[in-house]
Amino acid sequence: MKKRRVFDIDFPDEVEAVPEPSVPAGTEEARRGPMASAIQENATALRERQAAEAQIRAENDRLAHEFVRMKKEGLIVDLIPIDAVQTEKLSRDRSAQRDPDLDELKASIRDIGLSNPIQVEVIGDTYELVQGFRRLAAFREIYAETGDEKYVRIPAGLMAAGETLEGLYRRMVDENLVRRDISFAEMAELARAYAADPKTECATVEEAVAMLYASAGRQKRSYIRRFATVLEGIGSALKFPEAIPRALGLELEKLISKEDGAASRIKARLAAAMSTSAEAELDVLRAVLAAKPAPTTKSATPAKVKTTFRMAVPAGTVRCAVQNGRLEIRSEQDFSAIDQRKLEAALESFFKELE
């Protein structure tokens, strides 16, 4: 018997032949070996995967562009914290007095929810309110009264940052123009605030009305300008300007524009009456009109703005409005912080230069 070695391997005496795959003669597969076929199959799979990835990327890009477009137009809606919404960038076209109809809006929100989301501009982690001042106020009051976490967040259309200041104002104004409850005094006050804002391009109230209320009719813009005259004359003495009806406001504008001292007289009457309600204040205004003396015109033609211009100075951009007997200078500089003697010296030099 032959001694078996440790590393000997037993092979079967007969090896069963493994049939090779049948490859048609003359084909490409018949001409290349198994390794080449495997490489070809891997390359084909890789191309298919790359094509699928490219298709996915293209779809993602399309969705991203669509998202940006919808966000720019304020069509993306989300629930945002009411405390994260700011109302400082735009002067509101709403009276500082509490809206008496706010309770009705609050009842509607409790019953059926908010059907029309507010509109906000996204600024980092905060939001700047564009449309929906009353809706936001209603949510805040409901939460303060109930503590219900349901009202901690409010539905909001999200606008991407970058909209021009003019565009934001137009969005706010155009929404309110379709409502019947916005008063001429509130619209006029917004125009005055817009013209006084150094960040805007309008130097006069007339320009501000033309820009903000471009969607309104010509006659309506005329009424707004006339109410602005009323507010400029007696606005500081009015507690409920939004309650002034159109006809009464136009009569007041006529009186203030044509009669010397009319504005001072009306303010004195308002101060003496110390009205605590809108109706009482309106009664004072009607009484003034009923007792008005024969008007004495200031001149044959009322003074109009002759020139408006702006110029750059070291302190920033200065806007000037010039008319007969009046010069307005508007700047971001705080003139009240300047020493009076320095201002007097500057004015003296100014008038000497004019001479």
C-alpha positions as CSV (number, residue, x, y, z in Angstrom):
1,M,0.0,0.0,0.0
2,K,1.3,3.3,-1.1
3,K,1.8,5.9,1.7
4,R,-0.5,8.9,1.3
5,R,1.0,12.3,1.3
6,V,-0.4,15.0,3.6
7,F,-1.0,17.5,0.7
8,D,-2.4,15.1,-1.8
9,I,-5.8,16.0,-3.2
10,D,-8.2,13.4,-4.4
11,F,-9.7,14.2,-7.8
12,P,-12.4,12.2,-9.3
13,D,-11.2,9.8,-11.9
14,E,-13.8,11.2,-14.3
15,V,-14.6,14.9,-14.5
16,E,-18.2,15.8,-15.5
17,A,-18.0,18.3,-18.3
18,V,-19.9,21.6,-17.7
19,P,-21.7,22.6,-20.8
20,E,-20.6,26.0,-22.1
21,P,-23.3,28.6,-23.0
22,S,-24.3,28.4,-26.5
23,V,-23.3,31.6,-28.3
24,P,-24.4,32.0,-31.9
25,A,-21.5,31.8,-34.2
26,G,-20.4,35.0,-35.8
27,T,-21.8,37.3,-33.1
28,E,-19.9,39.9,-31.0
29,E,-20.3,37.7,-27.9
30,A,-18.7,34.8,-29.7
31,R,-15.7,36.9,-30.6
32,R,-14.9,38.3,-27.1
33,G,-14.2,36.4,-23.9
34,P,-16.2,36.3,-20.6
35,M,-14.2,39.2,-19.0
36,A,-15.0,41.6,-21.9
37,S,-18.7,40.7,-21.7
38,A,-18.6,41.4,-17.9
39,I,-17.0,44.8,-18.6
40,Q,-19.6,45.6,-21.2
41,E,-22.5,44.7,-18.9
42,N,-21.0,46.9,-16.1
43,A,-20.6,49.8,-18.5
44,T,-24.1,49.5,-19.7
45,A,-25.4,49.4,-16.1
46,L,-23.3,52.5,-15.2
47,R,-24.7,54.4,-18.2
48,E,-28.2,53.6,-17.2
49,R,-27.6,54.7,-13.6
50,Q,-26.0,58.0,-14.8
51,A,-29.0,58.7,-17.1
52,A,-31.4,58.0,-14.2
53,E,-29.4,60.4,-11.9
54,A,-29.4,63.1,-14.6
55,Q,-33.1,62.8,-14.9
56,I,-33.6,63.0,-11.1
57,R,-31.3,66.1,-11.0
58,A,-33.2,67.8,-13.8
59,E,-36.5,67.1,-12.0
60,N,-35.1,68.5,-8.7
61,D,-33.9,71.6,-10.5
62,R,-37.3,72.1,-12.1
63,L,-39.0,71.7,-8.7
64,A,-36.5,74.1,-7.1
65,H,-37.2,76.8,-9.7
66,E,-40.9,76.3,-9.3
67,F,-40.6,76.6,-5.5
68,V,-38.6,79.9,-5.9
69,R,-41.2,81.2,-8.3
70,M,-44.1,80.3,-6.1
71,K,-42.3,81.7,-3.0
72,K,-41.6,85.0,-4.8
73,E,-45.3,85.3,-5.6
74,G,-46.3,84.5,-2.1
75,L,-47.9,81.2,-3.0
76,I,-46.1,79.0,-0.5
77,V,-48.1,78.8,2.7
78,D,-46.8,77.7,6.1
79,L,-47.7,78.1,9.7
80,I,-45.4,80.7,11.3
81,P,-45.1,81.9,15.0
82,I,-47.2,85.1,15.6
83,D,-44.3,86.5,17.7
84,A,-41.9,86.2,14.8
85,V,-43.9,88.6,12.6
86,Q,-42.7,92.2,12.6
87,T,-44.7,95.2,11.5
88,E,-42.0,97.9,11.3
89,K,-40.8,98.0,7.7
90,L,-44.1,99.4,6.2
91,S,-46.2,102.3,7.5
92,R,-49.6,100.7,8.0
93,D,-52.7,102.0,6.3
94,R,-54.7,101.4,9.4
95,S,-55.7,103.7,12.2
96,A,-54.0,103.3,15.5
97,Q,-57.4,103.0,17.1
98,R,-58.6,99.4,17.7
99,D,-60.8,98.2,14.9
100,P,-64.4,97.8,16.3
101,D,-65.0,95.0,13.8
102,L,-62.1,93.0,15.1
103,D,-64.4,91.0,17.4
104,E,-66.4,89.7,14.5
105,L,-63.2,88.6,12.7
106,K,-62.1,86.8,15.9
107,A,-65.4,85.0,16.2
108,S,-65.1,83.9,12.5
109,I,-61.6,82.6,13.1
110,R,-62.7,80.6,16.1
111,D,-65.6,79.1,14.2
112,I,-64.1,78.3,10.8
113,G,-60.4,79.2,11.0
114,L,-58.5,81.7,8.8
115,S,-59.6,81.3,5.2
116,N,-57.2,84.0,3.8
117,P,-53.6,83.7,5.0
118,I,-51.5,86.8,5.8
119,Q,-48.6,87.7,3.5
120,V,-45.1,88.1,4.9
121,E,-41.6,88.7,3.6
122,V,-39.1,86.1,4.8
123,I,-36.1,87.9,6.5
124,G,-33.8,85.3,8.0
125,D,-35.6,83.7,11.0
126,T,-38.2,86.5,11.1
127,Y,-41.0,87.7,8.9
128,E,-42.1,91.2,7.9
129,L,-45.8,91.7,7.5
130,V,-47.0,92.8,4.1
131,Q,-50.7,92.0,4.1
132,G,-53.1,91.0,7.0
133,F,-52.6,93.5,9.9
134,R,-56.1,92.8,11.2
135,R,-55.8,89.1,10.8
136,L,-52.6,89.1,12.7
137,A,-54.1,91.3,15.5
138,A,-57.0,88.9,15.8
139,F,-54.8,85.9,16.2
140,R,-52.7,87.6,18.8
141,E,-55.8,88.7,20.8
142,I,-57.3,85.2,20.7
143,Y,-54.1,83.6,21.9
144,A,-53.8,86.3,24.7
145,E,-57.4,85.6,25.8
146,T,-57.4,81.8,25.5
147,G,-53.8,80.6,25.7
148,D,-54.8,78.0,23.1
149,E,-51.6,76.8,21.4
150,K,-53.7,76.5,18.2
151,Y,-53.3,80.3,17.8
152,V,-49.5,80.5,18.4
153,R,-49.0,80.0,14.7
154,I,-50.8,81.7,11.8
155,P,-51.1,80.6,8.2
156,A,-49.0,82.8,6.0
157,G,-48.0,83.2,2.4
158,L,-44.2,83.3,2.3
159,M,-42.6,85.8,0.0
160,A,-38.9,85.6,-0.8
161,A,-36.8,88.6,0.5
162,G,-35.7,91.1,-2.1
163,E,-39.0,92.7,-3.2
164,T,-38.6,96.5,-3.6
165,L,-40.1,98.8,-0.9
166,E,-42.4,100.2,-3.6
167,G,-43.6,96.7,-4.5
168,L,-44.3,95.8,-0.9
169,Y,-46.4,99.0,-0.4
170,R,-48.3,98.3,-3.6
171,R,-49.1,94.8,-2.4
172,M,-50.5,96.1,0.9
173,V,-52.4,98.9,-0.7
174,D,-54.0,96.9,-3.6
175,E,-55.3,94.4,-1.2
176,N,-57.0,97.1,0.9
177,L,-58.4,98.9,-2.1
178,V,-60.8,96.0,-2.7
179,R,-62.2,96.3,0.8
180,R,-64.9,98.8,1.6
181,D,-63.9,99.6,5.1
182,I,-60.6,101.4,4.4
183,S,-61.2,105.1,5.0
184,F,-59.9,108.1,3.0
185,A,-58.1,109.4,6.0
186,E,-56.2,106.1,6.5
187,M,-55.2,106.1,2.8
188,A,-54.1,109.7,3.0
189,E,-52.1,109.1,6.2
190,L,-50.2,106.3,4.5
191,A,-49.4,108.6,1.5
192,R,-48.0,111.2,3.9
193,A,-45.9,108.6,5.7
194,Y,-44.6,107.2,2.4
195,A,-43.6,110.7,1.2
196,A,-41.9,111.4,4.5
197,D,-39.9,108.1,4.5
198,P,-36.3,108.9,3.3
199,K,-36.0,105.4,1.9
200,T,-38.7,106.0,-0.8
201,E,-38.4,107.8,-4.1
202,C,-41.4,110.1,-3.6
203,A,-40.7,113.7,-2.3
204,T,-44.3,114.9,-2.1
205,V,-47.7,113.5,-1.1
206,E,-49.0,114.0,-4.6
207,E,-46.2,111.7,-5.9
208,A,-46.9,109.2,-3.1
209,V,-50.6,109.1,-4.0
210,A,-49.9,108.6,-7.7
211,M,-47.5,105.7,-6.9
212,L,-49.4,103.9,-4.1
213,Y,-52.9,104.2,-5.5
214,A,-52.1,103.7,-9.2
215,S,-54.8,101.1,-9.3
216,A,-57.4,103.5,-8.0
217,G,-59.5,105.8,-10.2
218,R,-58.5,109.4,-10.9
219,Q,-61.3,110.8,-8.7
220,K,-60.4,108.6,-5.8
221,R,-56.8,109.7,-5.9
222,S,-58.0,113.3,-5.9
223,Y,-60.1,112.6,-2.7
224,I,-57.0,111.0,-1.0
225,R,-54.9,114.1,-1.8
226,R,-57.5,116.4,-0.4
227,F,-57.8,114.3,2.8
228,A,-54.0,114.6,3.1
229,T,-54.4,118.3,3.2
230,V,-56.9,118.0,6.0
231,L,-54.5,115.7,8.0
232,E,-51.7,118.1,7.4
233,G,-53.8,121.0,8.8
234,I,-55.6,119.4,11.7
235,G,-54.4,115.8,11.9
236,S,-52.5,116.3,15.2
237,A,-55.8,117.3,16.9
238,L,-57.9,114.4,15.5
239,K,-58.5,111.3,17.5
240,F,-60.8,109.5,15.0
241,P,-59.7,110.7,11.6
242,E,-60.8,107.4,10.0
243,A,-64.4,108.2,10.9
244,I,-64.6,111.3,8.8
245,P,-66.9,110.6,5.8
246,R,-65.9,111.7,2.3
247,A,-68.3,114.7,2.0
248,L,-67.3,116.1,5.4
249,G,-63.6,115.7,4.6
250,L,-63.9,117.5,1.3
251,E,-65.7,120.4,3.0
252,L,-63.0,120.6,5.6
253,E,-60.3,120.7,2.9
254,K,-62.1,123.6,1.1
255,L,-62.2,125.5,4.4
256,I,-58.6,124.8,5.3
257,S,-57.2,125.6,1.8
258,K,-59.1,128.9,1.3
259,E,-59.4,130.5,4.8
260,D,-56.4,131.8,6.7
261,G,-56.3,130.5,10.2
262,A,-59.0,127.9,9.6
263,A,-56.8,125.0,10.6
264,S,-55.8,126.6,13.9
265,R,-59.4,127.5,14.7
266,I,-60.5,123.9,14.1
267,K,-57.8,122.5,16.2
268,A,-58.7,124.8,19.0
269,R,-62.3,123.7,18.9
270,L,-61.3,120.1,18.9
271,A,-59.0,120.6,21.9
272,A,-61.7,122.4,23.9
273,A,-64.3,119.7,23.1
274,M,-62.0,116.8,24.3
275,S,-64.2,114.3,22.4
276,T,-64.1,110.7,23.6
277,S,-66.0,109.2,20.7
278,A,-65.9,109.4,16.9
279,E,-69.4,110.7,16.7
280,A,-68.7,113.5,19.2
281,E,-65.6,114.5,17.2
282,L,-67.6,114.6,14.0
283,D,-70.2,116.8,15.7
284,V,-67.4,119.3,16.5
285,L,-66.2,119.3,12.9
286,R,-69.8,119.8,11.5
287,A,-70.4,122.6,13.9
288,V,-67.2,124.4,12.7
289,L,-68.4,124.1,9.1
290,A,-71.9,125.4,10.0
291,A,-70.4,128.4,11.8
292,K,-67.7,129.3,9.3
293,P,-67.4,133.0,8.4
294,A,-67.2,134.3,4.8
295,P,-64.0,132.9,3.4
296,T,-61.0,135.2,2.7
297,T,-58.8,133.7,0.1
298,K,-55.1,133.8,0.6
299,S,-54.5,134.6,-3.1
300,A,-56.0,134.2,-6.5
301,T,-54.2,131.0,-7.0
302,P,-53.1,128.7,-4.1
303,A,-49.4,128.1,-3.8
304,K,-48.3,124.9,-5.4
305,V,-45.0,123.1,-5.3
306,K,-42.7,124.6,-7.8
307,T,-39.6,122.4,-7.5
308,T,-38.6,119.1,-6.0
309,F,-35.1,117.8,-6.1
310,R,-32.6,115.7,-4.2
311,M,-28.9,116.0,-3.6
312,A,-26.1,114.0,-2.0
313,V,-24.3,115.6,1.0
314,P,-21.8,114.0,3.5
315,A,-24.8,113.3,5.9
316,G,-26.6,111.3,3.2
317,T,-29.3,112.1,0.6
318,V,-31.3,115.3,1.1
319,R,-34.7,115.8,-0.5
320,C,-36.1,119.3,-1.0
321,A,-39.6,120.6,-1.8
322,V,-39.9,124.3,-2.7
323,Q,-43.0,126.4,-3.0
324,N,-44.1,130.0,-2.4
325,G,-43.0,130.9,1.1
326,R,-42.0,127.4,2.1
327,L,-38.9,125.2,1.9
328,E,-38.9,121.6,3.1
329,I,-35.7,119.7,3.7
330,R,-35.9,116.0,4.4
331,S,-33.0,113.9,5.5
332,E,-32.2,110.9,7.7
333,Q,-30.2,113.2,9.9
334,D,-31.7,113.9,13.3
335,F,-31.8,117.8,13.3
336,S,-33.1,117.8,16.9
337,A,-29.7,116.5,18.1
338,I,-27.9,119.5,16.6
339,D,-27.2,122.5,18.9
340,Q,-29.6,125.3,18.3
341,R,-26.8,127.9,17.8
342,K,-25.2,125.8,15.2
343,L,-28.5,125.5,13.3
344,E,-29.1,129.2,13.5
345,A,-25.6,129.9,12.1
346,A,-26.3,127.5,9.3
347,L,-29.6,129.1,8.5
348,E,-28.0,132.6,8.6
349,S,-25.3,131.4,6.1
350,F,-28.0,129.9,3.9
351,F,-30.0,133.1,3.6
352,K,-26.9,135.2,3.1
353,E,-26.0,132.9,0.2
354,L,-29.4,133.4,-1.3
355,E,-29.0,137.2,-1.2
